Amino acid sequence: MPQPWGSRGCASRTENSEGGILPQLGVDLVPISQIRRVFEGKDALLAEVFTEEEIRYCTGQRRPFQHLAARYAAKEAVFKGLGTGMTGRMRWRDVEAVHGAWGEPRLMLRGEVARLAEAKGLRRCALSLTHAGNYALAAVLLTA
């Protein structure tokens, strides 16, 4: 399994008054119907935004678009937690929501996203995903 964090970057750190790195929180809420409208039948766009594993998992579920929406929200929540939005050389696929040994959601960061997180001193994360009705929500906590 790939390492979730890179080792290079140049962004500034977010520090508290004692010089420690402050935890960063990102949250995103996505209408499932919007994800369906944007991605349904568009395999090239799906492959640009989601990793092969994310697509495999989600399309294997009874309601694939609610799972895709939760993963899209996770990607947005990471960008918000980093305080950047998606900018520069970041790619959607640099953020991947995977399952841990017990089925819990976990994040894998790669490329420019991993480099930025490392540069900010953020090396760990927690991810929570949920969906209800027409909405999917993701919350991401990034810590030192």
C-alpha positions, 0 to 999 in steps of 0.5 A: 500500500502506498505511503499516505504522505509525501516528504516535500513541499513549500507551504507555510505551517499553521502553528499555535502560540507555542509553535505546535501545529494546529489540527485542521478541519475540512467538511464538505456536503454534496448533493448526490443528485448533482454527482449523478448528473455530472458523472453518470455515463461519463467514464473519462470524467469519472477516471479523472476524479476518482481512482480505480479503487474508488470507482471499483468499490462504488460501482459495486454498491447498490447505490453507487452515486451516494458512495461516489458523492461521499468520496467527492466530498472527502476530496473537497474536505481535504482541500478545505482542511489544507486551506487551499482549495484545489490549486496549482498541480493538485489533482483530484486523484491525489486524494483517495478514500480507501477502507482500513482493516476494519472497513473504516474509511481512511485517506491516502494522499499523494502527489502535490496534495501530500507534499503540501500536507507535509510542508504544513506539518500535517502527517495524520488524518481522520475521515468520516463519511455519511449519506442521508437522503440526497446528501453525502457529507465528509469530515476530515481532520488533519493533524501533526 
